[in-house]
Amino acid sequence: MAQLPQLDPASIDRLLTIELARATERAAVAAARLRGRGDERSADRAAVEAMREELARLPVRGRIVIGEADDADSSHLQVGAELGAAAGPLVELAVAPLEGATLCAKDMTGALAIAAAATSGTFLHAPDSYMDKIAIGPGYPEGVVDLDRDPAENVRALAEAKGVATNGITVCVLDRPRHAGIISTCRKAGACVRLISDGDVAGIIFVTDPSETGVDMYLGRGGAPEGVLAAAVLRCAGGQMQGRLVLETPEQRASALRHGLTDPRKKYGVAEMVTGDVVVCVTGVTDGPLVDGVVFDKGRIGTETLVYRSATGTVRCIGARRRASV
């Protein structure tokens, strides 16, 4: 395939920011219509289809590099799918049409619709595997925490850097049996542990604004593609993150090798997971610490979206109101 023209950062912002926001807004509204119905699969399908329809209108050629799993109900946003203008310049897309499907199905806080775009070659093409992750927000010396250290050491180091006692540190952890050791160790070190039932992309994004979310650090094992998507936000908003792939099957190892990921012990930082300028849009499906959820009221629909851009380090909040029939 011939190399297509590249977009400079200004073009990415001009062409994609509003289009991506529309895509996450439509996905969020579609999912929100099924909030609290106990049907994760239907909510996810609705979000996928709505986002696909909007991304198909992109004025550029978009290729999904982080998207739906191969066994998903819909293939529209699987890795490798292409959308948008067939003859347009090529951009990479990383999407999570419904991050936290269980949260949406139970009408719990924190369900999001997320989409990111960047020039070709920007995103780490992570296999569909687990990733061990640690993340903190901006304003700290490089290397203050490290994935290879004991969780208690990281809590103490972050507390010292923040200028507080360890009981002034809150660590966000996905509530899974595999994290029992992390949870126990952090609590013994004096930290508060905030458990989340789903949505570790949001858990990592929380660290970018501790004053709003109350979260200082994220720790634990979750999806590798989701780790890359979260790193895209940190690339824009600031902060530190390390991730290490957990390759448990021959298929996962083969997928990693195909993309040149040859060192199974390598720790990837934010700049290695997202190497260039990126735009990320995050729309609330249900209310949460980051953004409010979709509001259906008197024939109108309200959404709230955060738009992150790495080139300028800006975070914009877009509140939208539209007729319910649109």
Wavefront OBJ file of the C-alpha trace (Angstrom):
o trace
v 0.000 0.000 0.000
v 1.401 3.400 -0.973
v 2.397 5.756 1.837
v -0.336 8.350 2.302
v 0.330 11.979 3.206
v 0.982 12.702 6.873
v -0.920 15.301 8.897
v 0.844 17.913 10.989
v -0.403 18.520 14.565
v -2.384 21.623 13.580
v -4.230 19.645 10.912
v -5.061 16.868 13.361
v -6.586 19.417 15.714
v -8.532 21.226 13.013
v -9.857 18.148 11.211
v -10.398 15.690 13.997
v -11.204 17.357 17.309
v -14.872 18.095 16.626
v -15.339 14.909 14.586
v -13.958 12.764 17.401
v -16.115 14.584 19.937
v -19.175 13.859 17.833
v -18.188 10.194 17.661
v -17.806 9.822 21.432
v -20.986 11.824 22.053
v -23.025 9.593 19.749
v -21.570 6.442 21.304
v -22.273 7.743 24.808
v -25.875 8.646 23.990
v -26.506 5.252 22.372
v -25.106 3.422 25.391
v -26.888 5.688 27.869
v -30.263 4.687 26.426
v -29.523 1.242 27.899
v -28.222 2.366 31.300
v -29.320 0.192 34.166
v -30.936 -2.456 31.948
v -28.464 -5.179 32.940
v -27.517 -5.878 29.323
v -23.808 -5.172 28.800
v -23.704 -6.692 25.331
v -26.549 -4.624 23.928
v -25.138 -1.407 25.405
v -21.722 -2.155 23.934
v -23.197 -3.001 20.509
v -25.176 0.234 20.487
v -22.090 2.288 21.335
v -19.966 0.515 18.707
v -22.507 1.045 15.941
v -23.073 4.709 16.814
v -19.352 5.450 16.928
v -18.738 3.590 13.667
v -21.396 5.611 11.868
v -19.839 8.882 13.002
v -16.234 7.854 12.318
v -17.288 6.842 8.798
v -17.827 10.553 8.153
v -14.233 11.510 9.000
v -12.608 13.789 6.419
v -9.509 11.596 6.656
v -8.799 7.913 6.291
v -8.830 6.322 9.728
v -7.422 2.916 10.589
v -8.303 1.258 13.905
v -5.176 0.179 15.806
v -6.783 -0.081 19.252
v -10.373 -1.278 19.124
v -12.818 -4.097 19.610
v -11.553 -7.627 20.239
v -11.663 -10.184 17.442
v -14.507 -12.045 19.160
v -16.654 -8.937 19.583
v -20.248 -9.001 18.415
v -19.544 -6.333 15.843
v -16.541 -6.229 13.531
v -17.018 -2.574 12.630
v -14.332 -1.260 14.985
v -11.961 -4.190 15.143
v -8.234 -3.649 14.766
v -7.378 -3.095 11.109
v -10.766 -1.705 10.092
v -10.670 1.457 7.999
v -13.211 4.278 8.064
v -13.610 7.776 6.718
v -12.591 9.314 3.415
v -11.143 6.566 1.219
v -8.690 8.927 -0.498
v -7.838 11.018 2.550
v -4.594 11.080 4.526
v -4.114 8.228 6.980
v -4.512 8.566 10.734
v -4.516 5.954 13.477
v -7.549 5.581 15.700
v -7.701 4.110 19.190
v -11.253 3.626 20.435
v -13.261 2.326 23.356
v -16.904 2.951 22.366
v -18.054 1.890 25.827
v -15.355 1.752 28.480
v -17.090 0.146 31.433
v -19.969 -1.793 29.869
v -20.764 -3.364 33.238
v -20.908 0.096 34.824
v -23.401 1.188 32.178
v -25.501 -1.958 32.535
v -25.708 -1.397 36.303
v -26.019 2.414 35.999
v -22.896 2.847 38.118
v -20.504 5.778 37.953
v -17.620 6.025 35.520
v -18.771 4.578 32.169
v -17.165 6.456 29.254
v -16.922 6.607 25.473
v -13.341 7.286 24.306
v -11.644 7.905 20.971
v -8.102 9.026 20.127
v -6.461 9.967 16.822
v -2.871 10.514 15.744
v -0.645 10.335 12.699
v 0.370 6.900 11.455
v 2.899 5.106 13.646
v 2.072 6.983 16.847
v 0.359 4.289 18.935
v 2.045 1.185 20.303
v 0.245 -1.697 18.575
v -0.315 -3.690 21.735
v -1.608 -7.251 21.411
v -4.901 -8.301 22.988
v -3.213 -9.292 26.249
v -2.806 -8.061 29.800
v -0.429 -5.290 30.831
v 0.978 -4.527 34.278
v 0.584 -0.786 34.893
v 1.534 1.998 37.227
v 0.601 5.643 36.709
v 0.798 8.948 38.558
v -0.158 12.488 37.649
v 1.908 15.491 36.543
v 4.257 17.558 38.685
v 6.569 14.859 40.022
v 10.237 14.072 39.275
v 10.753 11.456 36.589
v 11.127 7.989 38.074
v 9.542 8.751 41.441
v 7.621 5.475 41.076
v 8.600 2.327 39.214
v 6.748 -0.794 38.128
v 9.541 -3.012 39.481
v 9.330 -1.643 43.021
v 7.161 -3.017 45.786
v 3.807 -1.174 45.961
v 4.655 0.022 49.474
v 7.889 1.586 48.202
v 5.958 3.419 45.514
v 3.420 4.689 48.049
v 6.185 6.001 50.319
v 8.113 7.576 47.432
v 5.031 9.325 46.078
v 4.046 10.532 49.550
v 7.503 12.037 50.024
v 7.367 13.719 46.607
v 3.889 15.083 47.351
v 4.927 16.250 50.817
v 2.335 14.248 52.722
v 2.194 11.208 54.972
v 1.389 7.895 53.327
v -2.196 8.214 54.546
v -2.466 11.193 52.195
v -2.028 8.953 49.145
v -4.960 7.289 47.362
v -4.237 4.356 45.063
v -6.810 3.253 42.495
v -6.924 -0.516 41.871
v -9.226 -2.663 39.760
v -11.163 -4.903 42.159
v -9.961 -8.339 41.065
v -8.633 -11.353 43.039
v -5.287 -11.014 41.219
v -4.784 -7.665 42.946
v -5.218 -8.895 46.513
v -1.495 -8.539 47.214
v -1.309 -4.995 45.841
v -4.374 -3.948 47.832
v -3.067 -5.419 51.084
v 0.432 -3.985 50.665
v -0.809 -0.480 49.861
v -3.129 -0.478 52.853
v -0.377 -1.705 55.167
v 1.788 1.149 53.895
v -0.938 3.540 55.051
v -2.493 4.436 51.708
v -6.185 4.651 50.956
v -7.174 2.160 48.245
v -10.024 3.087 45.937
v -11.413 -0.027 44.303
v -13.123 0.193 40.917
v -15.214 -2.629 39.536
v -14.472 -1.950 35.858
v -12.896 0.576 33.514
v -9.182 0.790 34.169
v -8.729 3.396 31.406
v -10.723 5.761 33.599
v -8.762 4.584 36.631
v -5.529 5.745 35.006
v -7.025 8.985 33.709
v -8.047 9.788 37.302
v -4.397 10.446 38.207
v -4.159 13.372 35.764
v -6.327 15.517 38.061
v -6.080 14.385 41.701
v -7.736 17.567 42.966
v -10.934 16.536 41.173
v -10.778 12.748 41.395
v -8.867 12.230 44.652
v -6.633 9.586 43.020
v -2.834 9.892 43.187
v -1.690 6.573 41.743
v -3.014 3.709 39.660
v -1.653 0.175 40.096
v -2.556 -3.204 38.651
v -2.977 -5.508 35.695
v -5.471 -4.774 32.940
v -5.830 -4.847 29.173
v -2.784 -3.811 27.140
v -4.781 -1.945 24.452
v -6.572 -0.047 27.217
v -3.169 0.839 28.657
v -2.166 2.478 25.375
v -5.435 4.413 25.248
v -4.895 5.675 28.796
v -1.303 6.625 27.931
v -2.686 8.830 25.147
v -4.497 10.938 27.753
v -1.379 11.162 29.927
v 0.556 12.250 26.829
v -1.801 15.227 26.684
v -2.526 16.012 30.321
v 0.827 15.096 31.851
v 1.844 12.377 34.244
v 3.956 9.248 34.294
v 3.060 5.684 33.393
v 4.883 2.413 32.936
v 3.397 -0.685 31.352
v 4.753 -4.173 30.770
v 3.057 -6.648 28.462
v 1.899 -9.954 29.962
v 2.108 -12.454 27.100
v 0.528 -15.701 28.248
v -0.351 -17.492 25.001
v 1.494 -18.319 21.748
v -0.991 -16.100 19.892
v -0.222 -13.117 22.102
v 3.521 -13.638 21.751
v 3.206 -13.971 17.963
v 1.117 -10.790 17.794
v 3.715 -8.887 19.811
v 6.518 -10.109 17.560
v 4.641 -9.016 14.435
v 4.758 -5.465 15.738
v 8.397 -5.608 16.819
v 7.705 -6.024 20.539
v 10.469 -8.527 21.141
v 11.452 -7.923 24.785
v 8.866 -9.440 27.169
v 10.390 -7.643 30.183
v 10.451 -4.166 28.649
v 8.736 -1.366 30.499
v 6.978 1.051 28.164
v 6.619 4.670 29.205
v 4.054 7.163 27.970
v 6.353 8.426 25.202
v 6.922 4.862 23.968
v 3.247 3.922 23.954
v 2.240 7.174 22.238
v 5.192 8.562 20.319
v 3.698 11.692 18.740
v 0.946 14.261 18.976
v -2.498 12.939 19.735
v -6.068 14.151 20.246
v -8.325 12.293 22.710
v -12.043 12.767 23.392
v -13.779 11.335 26.469
v -17.566 11.579 26.867
v -19.447 10.526 29.980
v -22.068 7.803 29.710
v -22.819 7.718 33.426
v -21.814 10.375 35.962
v -18.273 10.112 37.280
v -15.317 12.034 38.719
v -14.132 13.037 35.236
v -17.306 14.056 33.392
v -21.060 14.033 33.854
v -23.109 11.376 32.129
v -25.689 11.785 29.387
v -28.814 13.682 30.436
v -32.203 13.025 28.793
v -34.547 15.897 29.606
v -37.703 17.324 27.970
v -36.907 16.431 24.424
v -33.239 17.372 24.688
v -30.055 15.387 25.284
v -27.057 16.757 27.148
v -23.494 15.435 26.975
v -20.182 16.425 28.525
v -16.893 15.727 26.770
v -13.255 16.300 27.698
v -10.993 16.999 24.722
v -7.265 16.481 25.275
v -4.560 17.642 22.875
v -0.888 16.818 23.408
v 0.613 19.486 21.119
v -0.598 22.272 23.405
v -1.268 20.373 26.631
v -4.813 21.687 26.648
v -7.883 20.056 28.142
v -11.205 21.475 26.989
v -14.615 20.639 28.400
v -17.411 20.662 25.822
v -20.999 20.693 26.997
v -23.465 19.939 24.225
v -27.252 20.065 24.042
v -29.166 18.635 21.108
v -32.763 17.803 20.242
v -33.688 14.260 21.158
v -34.696 13.553 17.565
v -31.181 14.342 16.215
l 1 2 3 4 5 6 7 8 9 10 11 12 13 14 15 16 17 18 19 20 21 22 23 24 25 26 27 28 29 30 31 32 33 34 35 36 37 38 39 40 41 42 43 44 45 46 47 48 49 50 51 52 53 54 55 56 57 58 59 60 61 62 63 64 65 66 67 68 69 70 71 72 73 74 75 76 77 78 79 80 81 82 83 84 85 86 87 88 89 90 91 92 93 94 95 96 97 98 99 100 101 102 103 104 105 106 107 108 109 110 111 112 113 114 115 116 117 118 119 120 121 122 123 124 125 126 127 128 129 130 131 132 133 134 135 136 137 138 139 140 141 142 143 144 145 146 147 148 149 150 151 152 153 154 155 156 157 158 159 160 161 162 163 164 165 166 167 168 169 170 171 172 173 174 175 176 177 178 179 180 181 182 183 184 185 186 187 188 189 190 191 192 193 194 195 196 197 198 199 200 201 202 203 204 205 206 207 208 209 210 211 212 213 214 215 216 217 218 219 220 221 222 223 224 225 226 227 228 229 230 231 232 233 234 235 236 237 238 239 240 241 242 243 244 245 246 247 248 249 250 251 252 253 254 255 256 257 258 259 260 261 262 263 264 265 266 267 268 269 270 271 272 273 274 275 276 277 278 279 280 281 282 283 284 285 286 287 288 289 290 291 292 293 294 295 296 297 298 299 300 301 302 303 304 305 306 307 308 309 310 311 312 313 314 315 316 317 318 319 320 321 322 323 324 325 326
